Amino acid sequence: MLLRERTAEDGLRISDSQRQESPVAEMHYSKRELVALMRRTGYTELAEEAERGLPDPVDIDQLTAFAQSHGVDRDTLIDEMGGSP
């Protein structure tokens, strides 16, 4: 069985039954912490948009789609968050 990383463009949502079967946990982030991180790393306009437009909590797919729609790629954002792409 071939698996690929799900992207925001897929527009897919995982049902509760699929989530229970999935070995991968979905990551959620606090909107307040993401906005603070964006401000600290110089993305002040993006932070203002995030405050108005993102839900709380934010999952990685929502964050990725939001960042891409504002010209910030996923790898840059994750690097700024202290992770590695």
RAFEN-V28160 format. One record per residue. N is the residue number from 1. RES is the residue in one letter. PHI is phi in whole degrees, -180 to 180 (* if undefined). Layout:
n | res | phi
N | RES | PHI
N | RES | PHI
This chain:
n | res | phi
1 | M | *
2 | L | -90
3 | L | -119
4 | R | -131
5 | E | -67
6 | R | -75
7 | T | -116
8 | A | -63
9 | E | -68
10 | D | -63
11 | G | 65
12 | L | -94
13 | R | -123
14 | I | -91
15 | S | -74
16 | D | -59
17 | S | -68
18 | Q | -68
19 | R | -62
20 | Q | -66
21 | E | -83
22 | S | -75
23 | P | -79
24 | V | -106
25 | A | -85
26 | E | -82
27 | M | -87
28 | H | -124
29 | Y | -127
30 | S | -71
31 | K | -60
32 | R | -60
33 | E | -68
34 | L | -65
35 | V | -63
36 | A | -62
37 | L | -63
38 | M | -61
39 | R | -66
40 | R | -61
41 | T | -95
42 | G | 92
43 | Y | -95
44 | T | -66
45 | E | -66
46 | L | -63
47 | A | -63
48 | E | -64
49 | E | -64
50 | A | -63
51 | E | -58
52 | R | -83
53 | G | -111
54 | L | -91
55 | P | -77
56 | D | -134
57 | P | -79
58 | V | -112
59 | D | -91
60 | I | -63
61 | D | -67
62 | Q | -65
63 | L | -64
64 | T | -63
65 | A | -63
66 | F | -62
67 | A | -62
68 | Q | -62
69 | S | -69
70 | H | -113
71 | G | 79
72 | V | -111
73 | D | -82
74 | R | -58
75 | D | -62
76 | T | -63
77 | L | -63
78 | I | -64
79 | D | -61
80 | E | -64
81 | M | -80
82 | G | 96
83 | G | -101
84 | S | -129
85 | P | -67
